[in-house]
Amino acid sequence: MPVHWYPGHMATARREIRDAMPEVDLVIEVLDARIPWSSQNPLVEELRGAKPLLRVLTKADLAEPALTEAWVEVLSAPRADGGLTRVLTHALGQRGFRETLFAAARALVGPIEARPMAAMILGVPNVGKSSLLNVLAGRTLARAGNTPGLTRQQQRVNLGRELVLLDTPGFLWPRLSPPECGYRLAVTGAVPDRVTQTYELAMFALGFLRVRHAAALATLYRLPALPDGDEALLEAIGRRRGFLGKGGVVQIDRAAERVLLDLRDGALGRLTLERPEDAGVIGA
């Protein structure tokens, strides 16, 4: 089942971003460090034109450090159009990030006289834009949580005399492709669970985890060995977690929800769901 979610407010956000783009000096694109390729919105390239680009890999504390470094290198590579790009990483509780971002922004944009620098922050839903905005402001300005679509309209935030930030709603693109991209976005919470099938997402997640993080699966769910087949694995997880109905039948939906929660919350350890070679280094 392809994963798609493009409510009306996203189409509105796209138009508003296009209209406001001439006013900004810099675009800040926020990516999920666990899915740096899948969380790149191809519309950002179309909308930003020749504006300098600063990418921030959020949730780096949930991703694999070595793979995050590899993605930073890929995403920092010189652009074919000669445009300027810089990549930063942000982890929960990281100190000094505000100053680091301000310095990177100044280096990309260059000197501006008589006014603050204007930046627009873009990203897919639930990528961590609101949390990042609160860090930059030094106070709570935006609701942050694990529910996609919390920010529904643009807001202009003055971050001191140096920087004015235009925060925008998270938006996707009308058709998420390839299918793996849509699944990775949904598994990490960029698409609401209500518009997906939890069982299919859990199957996708377990297929990935079995190959690359089998030991983490076995340890968390106390499995002496992983059963053959992802359906059997999900059933074993449900049994271990005590998700049993009448006659001892495993409640598969509850088991699927548990797997997704454990992946999203870091209970399975630091996981990166895609490597540069998986994406063919697309978007570099």
C-alpha positions as CSV (number, residue, x, y, z in Angstrom):
1,M,0.0,0.0,0.0
2,P,1.6,3.3,-1.0
3,V,1.8,5.9,1.8
4,H,0.3,9.3,0.9
5,W,-0.8,12.3,3.0
6,Y,-1.4,15.7,1.5
7,P,-4.1,17.6,3.3
8,G,-5.3,21.0,2.1
9,H,-3.2,23.0,4.6
10,M,-0.1,21.7,2.9
11,A,-1.1,23.0,-0.5
12,T,-1.8,26.4,1.2
13,A,1.6,26.3,2.9
14,R,3.3,25.6,-0.4
15,R,1.7,28.7,-1.9
16,E,2.6,30.9,1.1
17,I,6.2,29.7,1.1
18,R,6.5,30.5,-2.6
19,D,5.1,34.0,-2.1
20,A,7.3,34.7,0.9
21,M,10.6,33.3,-0.6
22,P,11.7,36.6,-2.2
23,E,11.9,38.2,1.3
24,V,14.4,35.7,2.7
25,D,18.2,35.5,2.6
26,L,18.6,31.9,3.6
27,V,16.6,28.6,3.7
28,I,17.0,26.3,6.6
29,E,15.9,22.8,5.7
30,V,15.3,20.5,8.7
31,L,15.9,16.8,8.0
32,D,15.5,13.7,10.3
33,A,18.9,12.2,10.9
34,R,17.4,8.8,10.9
35,I,16.1,9.3,7.3
36,P,18.2,12.1,5.8
37,W,17.2,11.3,2.2
38,S,13.5,10.4,2.7
39,S,12.9,13.5,4.7
40,Q,14.2,15.8,1.9
41,N,11.2,17.4,0.3
42,P,12.0,17.8,-3.4
43,L,9.7,20.9,-3.5
44,V,12.3,22.8,-1.3
45,E,14.7,22.9,-4.2
46,E,12.0,24.2,-6.5
47,L,10.8,26.8,-4.1
48,R,14.2,28.1,-2.8
49,G,15.7,28.9,-6.2
50,A,19.3,30.2,-5.7
51,K,18.9,31.0,-2.0
52,P,21.8,29.6,0.2
53,L,20.8,26.4,2.0
54,L,21.5,25.4,5.6
55,R,20.5,21.9,6.4
56,V,20.0,20.7,10.0
57,L,19.9,17.0,10.8
58,T,17.6,16.8,13.9
59,K,17.1,13.8,16.2
60,A,20.8,13.0,15.9
61,D,20.7,11.4,19.3
62,L,18.3,8.8,17.9
63,A,20.5,8.0,14.8
64,E,23.7,6.0,14.4
65,P,26.7,8.4,14.8
66,A,28.8,6.9,12.0
67,L,26.0,7.0,9.5
68,T,25.1,10.6,10.5
69,E,28.7,11.6,9.7
70,A,28.5,9.8,6.4
71,W,25.3,11.7,5.6
72,V,26.8,15.1,6.6
73,E,29.6,14.4,4.1
74,V,27.2,13.5,1.3
75,L,24.8,16.4,2.0
76,S,27.7,18.9,2.2
77,A,29.1,18.0,-1.2
78,P,29.5,20.8,-3.7
79,R,26.3,21.5,-5.6
80,A,26.1,21.1,-9.4
81,D,24.5,24.6,-9.7
82,G,27.3,26.1,-7.6
83,G,24.9,27.0,-4.8
84,L,26.1,27.2,-1.2
85,T,25.1,24.5,1.3
86,R,26.1,23.8,4.9
87,V,25.0,20.9,7.1
88,L,24.7,20.9,10.9
89,T,23.5,18.2,13.3
90,H,21.3,18.7,16.4
91,A,20.7,16.4,19.3
92,L,18.4,16.7,22.3
93,G,20.1,18.7,25.0
94,Q,22.9,19.9,22.8
95,R,24.6,23.0,24.0
96,G,25.8,26.0,22.0
97,F,23.7,25.1,18.9
98,R,22.1,28.6,18.6
99,E,25.6,30.2,18.3
100,T,26.7,27.5,15.8
101,L,23.7,28.0,13.6
102,F,24.0,31.8,13.7
103,A,27.7,31.6,12.7
104,A,26.9,29.1,9.8
105,A,24.1,31.4,8.6
106,R,26.3,34.5,8.6
107,A,29.0,32.6,6.6
108,L,26.5,31.5,4.0
109,V,24.7,34.8,3.5
110,G,27.6,37.2,4.0
111,P,27.3,40.7,5.5
112,I,23.9,42.5,5.5
113,E,23.6,46.1,6.4
114,A,20.9,47.9,8.3
115,R,18.6,44.9,9.0
116,P,18.6,41.4,10.5
117,M,19.2,38.4,8.3
118,A,15.9,36.7,7.2
119,A,15.7,32.9,7.1
120,M,12.9,30.5,6.3
121,I,12.7,27.2,8.1
122,L,11.3,24.3,6.0
123,G,10.8,20.6,6.6
124,V,8.4,17.6,6.5
125,P,5.9,17.2,9.4
126,N,7.2,16.0,12.8
127,V,10.9,16.4,11.7
128,G,11.6,18.6,14.8
129,K,11.2,22.1,13.4
130,S,9.2,23.4,16.4
131,S,11.7,21.9,18.9
132,L,14.6,23.6,16.9
133,L,12.8,26.9,16.9
134,N,12.4,26.8,20.7
135,V,16.1,26.0,21.0
136,L,17.0,29.0,18.8
137,A,14.6,31.3,20.6
138,G,15.7,30.1,24.1
139,R,12.1,29.8,25.1
140,T,8.9,27.9,24.1
141,L,7.4,29.6,21.1
142,A,5.9,26.6,19.3
143,R,4.2,23.4,20.3
144,A,6.5,20.4,19.9
145,G,5.5,16.8,20.0
146,N,5.4,13.5,18.2
147,T,2.3,14.3,16.3
148,P,2.7,15.5,12.7
149,G,0.9,18.7,11.6
150,L,1.1,20.7,14.9
151,T,2.2,23.8,13.1
152,R,-0.6,24.9,10.8
153,Q,0.4,28.5,9.8
154,Q,3.4,30.7,9.2
155,Q,4.9,32.7,12.1
156,R,7.6,35.3,12.1
157,V,10.0,35.1,15.0
158,N,12.6,37.7,15.9
159,L,15.7,36.0,17.2
160,G,17.6,39.1,18.2
161,R,19.2,41.7,16.1
162,E,20.9,39.2,13.9
163,L,18.2,36.9,12.6
164,V,14.5,36.9,11.8
165,L,13.1,33.4,11.2
166,L,10.0,32.6,9.2
167,D,8.6,29.3,10.6
168,T,6.4,27.3,8.2
169,P,4.0,24.3,8.6
170,G,5.6,21.0,7.8
171,F,4.6,19.9,4.3
172,L,5.1,16.9,2.1
173,W,4.8,16.5,-1.6
174,P,1.7,15.1,-3.4
175,R,3.1,11.7,-4.3
176,L,5.7,10.2,-2.0
177,S,8.0,8.1,-4.1
178,P,9.7,5.6,-4.2
179,P,7.4,3.6,-1.9
180,E,10.2,3.0,0.6
181,C,10.5,6.7,1.1
182,G,6.8,6.9,2.1
183,Y,7.2,4.0,4.5
184,R,10.3,5.5,6.2
185,L,8.4,8.8,6.7
186,A,5.5,6.9,8.2
187,V,7.6,4.7,10.4
188,T,9.3,7.7,11.9
189,G,6.1,9.6,12.5
190,A,6.0,12.2,9.7
191,V,2.7,10.8,8.5
192,P,-0.2,10.3,11.0
193,D,-0.9,6.7,12.0
194,R,-4.6,7.3,11.2
195,V,-3.9,7.5,7.5
196,T,-1.6,4.4,7.4
197,Q,-2.0,0.7,8.2
198,T,0.0,0.0,11.4
199,Y,0.5,-3.7,10.5
200,E,2.1,-2.9,7.2
201,L,4.4,-0.3,8.7
202,A,5.4,-2.8,11.4
203,M,6.2,-5.4,8.7
204,F,8.3,-2.8,6.9
205,A,10.1,-1.9,10.1
206,L,10.8,-5.5,11.1
207,G,12.1,-6.4,7.6
208,F,14.7,-3.6,8.0
209,L,15.5,-4.4,11.7
210,R,15.9,-8.1,11.0
211,V,18.7,-7.4,8.5
212,R,20.5,-4.6,10.3
213,H,19.6,-4.7,13.9
214,A,18.8,-8.3,14.7
215,A,20.6,-8.2,18.1
216,A,18.7,-5.2,19.2
217,L,15.4,-6.9,18.4
218,A,16.4,-10.1,20.2
219,T,17.6,-8.1,23.3
220,L,14.6,-5.8,23.7
221,Y,12.0,-8.4,23.2
222,R,13.9,-11.2,25.0
223,L,13.9,-13.6,22.0
224,P,16.5,-16.4,22.1
225,A,16.4,-16.4,18.3
226,L,14.4,-14.5,15.7
227,P,11.7,-16.6,14.1
228,D,11.7,-17.1,10.4
229,G,9.4,-14.6,8.7
230,D,8.3,-11.2,9.8
231,E,4.8,-12.2,10.6
232,A,6.1,-14.9,13.0
233,L,8.5,-12.4,14.5
234,L,5.7,-9.9,15.2
235,E,3.6,-12.6,16.8
236,A,6.6,-13.6,19.0
237,I,7.0,-10.0,20.1
238,G,3.3,-9.8,20.9
239,R,3.5,-12.9,22.9
240,R,6.5,-11.7,24.8
241,R,4.8,-8.4,25.6
242,G,1.6,-10.2,26.8
243,F,-0.6,-8.9,24.1
244,L,-3.0,-11.9,24.2
245,G,-6.7,-12.1,23.6
246,K,-9.1,-15.0,24.0
247,G,-7.6,-18.4,23.7
248,G,-4.1,-17.0,23.9
249,V,-4.3,-15.5,20.4
250,V,-1.8,-12.7,19.9
251,Q,-3.3,-9.2,19.4
252,I,-1.3,-8.4,16.3
253,D,-2.4,-4.7,16.1
254,R,-1.1,-4.0,19.6
255,A,2.2,-5.8,18.8
256,A,2.6,-3.7,15.7
257,E,1.9,-0.4,17.6
258,R,4.5,-1.5,20.2
259,V,7.2,-2.1,17.5
260,L,6.6,1.4,16.0
261,L,6.6,3.1,19.4
262,D,9.9,1.4,20.4
263,L,11.6,2.3,17.1
264,R,10.4,6.0,17.3
265,D,11.3,6.4,21.0
266,G,14.8,4.9,20.8
267,A,14.0,1.8,22.8
268,L,15.7,-0.3,20.1
269,G,18.8,1.9,20.3
270,R,20.1,4.4,17.8
271,L,18.9,3.6,14.4
272,T,19.4,5.1,10.9
273,L,16.9,3.7,8.4
274,E,18.8,4.5,5.3
275,R,22.5,4.8,4.2
276,P,23.8,6.9,1.4
277,E,24.2,3.8,-0.8
278,D,20.5,2.9,-0.2
279,A,19.5,6.2,-1.7
280,G,22.1,6.1,-4.5
281,V,23.4,9.4,-2.9
282,I,20.3,11.1,-4.3
283,G,19.9,14.6,-3.1
284,A,23.6,15.2,-2.5
